[in-house]
Amino acid sequence: MSQKIWLSSPHMGGGEMKYVQEAYDTNWVAPLGKNVNEFENVIASYTHTKEASCLSSGTAAIHLALILLGVKAEDEVIVQSFTFSASVNPICYLGAKPILVDSEKDTWNMCPNALKEAIIDRIEKGKKPKAIIPVHLYGMPTKMNEILDIANAYDIPVIEDAAEALGSSFQGKRMGGWGKLGVLSFNGNKIITTSGGGALVSADEALIRESRFLATQARDEAPHYEHSQIGYNYRMSNIVAGIGRGQMEVLEERVAKRRSINLWYKELLKGISGITFQEELSSEYFSNYWLTSILIDSEKTGGITREYLRLAFEKENIESRPLWKPMHLQPIFHNYPFYGTGISEKMFTDGLCLPSGSNMTNEDLKRIEKVLRKVFNF
């Protein structure tokens, strides 16, 4: 069987080893060190924020962001339903309550109308939400101007989940820098990777300094180990940060390649009835197209469904994946309040993420094209 084509696999740039070797040569292989400091500087600069805190994962970043905003047990946090569970799990870590909000059809991200409805209803029920977490799904920017207008009107801070959107921008401003706090992920399948890791970014330098303190076990200043509050082991290692420094050197190349793959799919499938893409609404939107994603209307494709296509790929050792199953449909979260009309449910039923790795070869694209031509008979 041919070698597997992955949905999105790590893609090294060549410069990572010099930073890893530097950490090795100086014996600075523990958490913190020059690589962490420099990686934080370049992340803050790239996202046009003032400070960045490099952490063990994007999930850790969301957890700390919630703590920094004062979220406690029994509080409520509004979060996009159409996302990965890591956007919601940290709310539950704190004993708080997720309030799940549907998506809109334009960007597939948090619906401003459903958000406003949720805020008004929760306030009427006696609980003003403590934070709002929109997600830039597959790299596509959310309608952040509308989301922030609503958030500001009710004085609710926004934690911007940009885990999938490093390199994307809205109205010329890069994602991650729009909210009170922004979250990034460098997991193995992301547009750049440190194998595992994440970051918290903000224009509020005090919040980021506090996040670093909490992420290093909240150790107080003392010659011994002194702790006056609960801390976490969330800091990024110096070796991992070295990989990140090398990856940032090729980020723009990775974005360009993902966008070219997206364009290739659009050109290939433009004549096929029943296929629609997640697309930029206007020139204000710039997506890194981390994953190229489509919806398949089986009534227009002659009965071909997203599952039919997924299995056809699988048969040829090619990975594709259904869109995220909304959190309000998940067994662990289905009892939490949900606001929306079910748009994300339909997208989950009809949607598929196509292989989008920046390291795919021309031969890989030929294999993918062969499956698509066979399935859709063109």
C-alpha positions in Angstrom: 0.0 0.0 0.0 1.1 3.5 -0.7 2.5 5.7 2.1 -0.2 7.3 4.2 -1.2 10.9 3.4 -2.0 12.6 6.7 -4.6 15.3 7.2 -1.9 17.6 8.6 1.4 16.3 9.8 4.4 18.1 11.3 6.6 19.9 8.8 10.1 20.9 9.9 11.8 23.8 8.3 15.5 23.0 8.8 16.4 25.7 11.2 15.0 24.1 14.3 18.1 22.0 15.2 20.4 24.9 15.7 18.3 26.2 18.5 17.8 22.7 20.0 21.6 22.1 19.7 22.2 25.4 21.5 20.0 24.3 24.4 21.9 20.9 24.5 25.3 22.5 24.3 24.6 24.9 27.2 22.9 22.1 29.2 19.7 24.2 29.3 17.2 21.4 28.7 14.9 22.1 31.6 11.9 24.5 31.4 12.8 28.1 30.7 15.9 29.5 29.1 17.0 31.6 26.1 14.8 29.7 23.6 11.7 30.3 25.7 12.4 34.0 26.1 13.2 34.4 22.4 10.2 32.4 21.3 7.9 34.5 23.5 9.4 37.7 22.0 8.8 36.6 18.4 5.3 35.3 19.1 4.3 38.6 20.8 5.8 40.6 17.9 4.1 38.5 15.3 0.7 38.7 16.9 1.2 42.5 17.6 0.6 41.9 21.3 2.9 43.2 24.0 3.7 39.9 25.8 3.5 36.1 25.3 3.8 33.3 27.8 4.9 30.0 26.2 3.2 27.0 27.8 2.8 23.2 27.6 -0.3 23.4 25.5 -3.1 25.5 24.1 -5.4 23.9 26.7 -3.2 25.1 29.5 -3.4 28.6 28.0 -7.2 28.6 28.1 -7.1 27.2 31.7 -4.8 30.0 32.8 -6.7 32.7 30.9 -9.9 31.7 32.7 -8.1 31.8 36.1 -6.6 35.2 35.2 -10.1 36.6 34.5 -11.4 35.4 37.9 -13.5 32.4 36.7 -14.4 30.2 39.7 -16.7 27.3 40.5 -20.4 27.9 39.5 -19.5 30.8 37.2 -20.7 30.7 33.6 -18.5 31.0 30.5 -19.8 31.3 27.0 -18.0 29.2 24.4 -18.4 28.3 20.8 -20.1 24.9 20.4 -18.5 24.1 17.0 -15.0 23.4 18.2 -12.6 20.8 19.7 -13.3 19.8 23.3 -10.1 21.6 24.5 -11.9 24.9 24.1 -14.5 23.7 26.7 -12.6 21.3 29.1 -10.8 24.0 31.0 -14.1 25.7 32.0 -15.0 22.4 33.7 -11.6 22.1 35.3 -12.6 25.1 37.4 -16.0 23.8 38.2 -17.6 26.5 36.1 -20.4 26.0 33.6 -20.0 26.1 29.8 -22.8 28.0 27.9 -22.6 26.7 24.4 -23.3 29.0 21.4 -24.0 28.0 17.8 -22.2 29.1 14.6 -23.3 31.2 11.7 -23.1 30.1 8.0 -20.7 32.8 6.8 -17.5 31.9 8.7 -18.7 28.7 10.5 -17.7 30.5 13.8 -19.6 31.9 16.8 -22.9 33.5 15.8 -23.2 37.1 17.1 -27.0 36.8 17.3 -26.9 33.6 19.3 -24.2 35.1 21.5 -26.3 38.1 22.3 -29.3 35.9 23.0 -27.2 33.8 25.4 -25.9 36.8 27.3 -29.3 38.3 27.7 -30.9 35.0 28.8 -28.1 34.2 31.3 -28.3 37.6 32.9 -32.1 37.3 33.2 -31.5 34.0 34.9 -29.2 35.7 37.4 -25.8 34.8 36.1 -23.8 37.2 34.0 -21.2 35.2 32.1 -17.6 35.8 33.2 -15.9 35.3 29.8 -16.6 34.6 26.1 -14.5 32.1 24.1 -14.9 32.4 20.3 -12.9 30.0 18.1 -11.3 30.7 14.6 -12.3 27.4 13.1 -9.7 25.8 10.8 -8.0 29.2 10.6 -11.0 31.2 9.5 -11.3 34.5 11.4 -14.5 35.0 13.5 -16.6 38.1 13.0 -14.5 39.7 15.8 -15.8 43.2 15.3 -19.4 42.0 16.0 -18.3 39.7 18.8 -16.3 42.4 20.5 -19.1 45.0 20.1 -21.5 42.7 22.0 -18.9 41.7 24.6 -18.0 45.3 25.3 -21.7 46.3 25.5 -22.1 43.8 28.4 -18.6 44.3 29.8 -17.6 40.7 29.4 -13.9 39.9 28.5 -13.1 37.8 25.4 -10.6 34.9 25.4 -9.7 34.5 21.7 -9.1 30.8 20.9 -6.7 31.2 17.9 -5.3 27.7 18.3 -5.9 27.0 14.7 -5.4 30.5 13.3 -1.7 31.5 13.7 -1.0 33.5 10.5 -4.6 34.5 9.9 -5.9 38.1 10.2 -9.0 40.2 10.2 -9.1 43.8 9.0 -5.3 43.6 8.9 -4.9 42.6 12.5 -3.5 39.1 13.3 -5.6 36.6 15.2 -4.7 36.2 18.8 -4.5 39.9 19.4 -8.2 40.8 19.4 -9.3 39.6 22.8 -8.3 40.4 26.3 -6.3 37.3 26.1 -5.4 35.2 23.0 -4.6 31.5 22.9 -2.3 29.7 20.4 -1.5 26.0 19.9 1.7 24.4 18.6 0.4 20.8 18.6 1.8 18.4 16.1 -0.9 18.9 13.5 -1.0 22.8 13.6 0.4 25.1 11.0 3.7 25.2 13.0 4.5 22.9 15.8 6.8 22.4 18.8 5.5 18.8 19.0 3.3 20.0 21.8 2.9 23.4 23.3 0.9 26.6 23.3 1.0 30.2 24.2 -1.0 32.9 25.9 -0.7 36.4 24.4 -2.1 39.8 25.5 -1.6 43.5 25.3 -2.0 43.4 29.1 1.6 42.8 30.3 0.5 42.3 33.9 -1.8 39.4 33.0 1.0 37.6 31.1 3.5 38.1 34.0 0.9 36.5 36.3 0.3 33.6 33.8 4.1 32.9 33.9 4.0 32.9 37.7 1.0 30.5 37.9 2.5 28.3 35.2 5.7 27.7 37.2 3.9 26.3 40.3 3.1 29.8 41.7 6.4 29.9 43.5 6.8 33.1 45.6 10.0 35.1 45.9 12.0 33.4 48.6 15.2 31.4 49.0 13.1 28.4 49.8 10.0 27.0 48.1 7.2 29.3 49.3 3.6 29.1 47.9 0.7 31.3 48.8 -1.6 30.1 46.0 -2.2 27.1 43.8 0.1 26.8 40.8 0.5 24.7 37.7 3.3 22.9 35.9 2.5 24.5 32.5 5.7 26.2 31.3 7.3 25.2 28.0 10.7 23.5 27.9 13.7 25.2 26.5 14.2 22.4 23.9 10.6 22.6 22.7 10.9 26.3 22.4 13.9 25.9 20.2 11.8 23.9 17.8 9.3 26.8 17.9 11.9 29.4 17.1 12.9 27.4 14.0 9.3 26.9 13.0 8.5 30.7 13.2 11.2 31.3 10.6 9.1 29.4 8.0 5.6 30.4 9.2 4.8 32.6 6.2 5.9 29.8 3.8 3.6 27.4 5.6 0.7 29.8 5.3 1.3 30.4 1.7 1.5 26.6 1.0 -1.8 25.9 2.9 -3.5 28.7 0.9 -2.2 27.3 -2.3 -3.5 23.9 -1.4 -6.9 25.4 -0.6 -6.9 27.2 -4.0 -5.9 23.9 -5.7 -9.0 22.1 -4.2 -11.3 25.0 -5.2 -10.0 24.9 -8.8 -10.3 21.1 -9.0 -13.9 20.9 -7.6 -15.4 24.2 -8.9 -17.6 22.4 -11.3 -19.0 19.9 -8.9 -22.6 20.6 -7.8 -23.2 20.2 -4.0 -19.8 21.1 -2.8 -19.2 24.4 -0.9 -16.0 25.5 0.9 -15.3 27.5 4.0 -14.3 30.8 2.4 -13.2 34.3 3.3 -16.2 36.6 3.2 -14.3 39.6 1.9 -10.9 41.2 1.7 -11.1 41.9 5.4 -10.7 38.2 6.1 -7.4 36.4 5.7 -7.3 32.7 6.6 -4.2 30.6 7.0 -6.5 27.7 5.7 -4.9 25.4 8.2 -7.4 22.8 7.0 -9.3 23.1 3.8 -12.9 22.1 4.7 -16.0 21.5 2.6 -19.7 20.8 3.0 -21.3 18.1 0.8 -25.0 18.4 -0.1 -25.9 14.8 -0.9 -29.1 15.9 -2.6 -27.0 17.7 -5.2 -24.2 15.2 -5.5 -26.4 12.3 -6.4 -26.3 10.7 -3.0 -22.6 11.1 -2.3 -22.1 12.0 1.3 -19.1 13.3 3.3 -18.8 9.8 4.9 -18.8 8.2 1.4 -15.9 10.4 0.4 -14.1 9.9 3.7 -14.2 6.1 3.3 -13.0 6.4 -0.3 -10.0 8.3 0.9 -9.4 5.9 3.7 -9.4 3.0 1.2 -6.5 4.7 -0.5 -4.6 5.3 2.8 -5.5 9.0 2.8 -6.7 10.7 6.0 -9.6 13.1 6.0 -11.8 13.9 8.9 -15.4 15.0 9.7 -15.8 18.6 10.9 -15.8 18.9 14.7 -18.8 17.3 16.4 -20.4 20.3 18.2 -20.0 20.3 22.0 -23.7 20.4 22.6 -24.0 17.0 20.9 -21.1 15.5 23.0 -22.1 13.0 25.7 -20.1 14.9 28.3 -21.5 18.3 27.5 -25.0 17.7 26.1 -26.8 18.8 29.3 -25.3 22.3 29.3 -27.3 25.2 27.9 -27.2 25.7 24.1 -28.2 28.7 22.1 -28.6 28.5 18.4 -30.6 27.0 15.5 -28.5 23.9 14.8 -26.3 25.3 12.0 -23.3 23.5 13.4 -25.2 20.2 13.6 -25.8 20.4 9.9 -22.2 21.3 9.2 -21.0 18.3 11.2 -23.3 16.0 9.3 -22.2 17.3 5.9 -18.7 18.5 6.5 -15.2 17.1 5.8 -11.7 18.3 6.4 -9.5 17.5 3.4 -5.8 16.6 3.5 -4.0 20.0 3.9 -0.5 19.4 5.1 2.1 21.9 3.9 4.5 18.9 3.3 2.3 17.2 0.8 4.1 16.4 -2.5 2.8 16.7 -6.1 2.5 12.9 -6.0 0.3 13.2 -2.9 -2.0 15.7 -4.7 -2.2 13.4 -7.7 -3.4 10.6 -5.4 -6.0 12.9 -3.8 -7.2 14.1 -7.2 -7.6 10.5 -8.4 -10.0 9.7 -5.5 -12.0 12.9 -6.0 -12.3 12.3 -9.8 -13.5 8.8 -9.2 -16.0 9.6 -6.4 -17.5 12.6 -8.3 -17.1 11.1 -11.7 -15.4 14.0 -13.5 
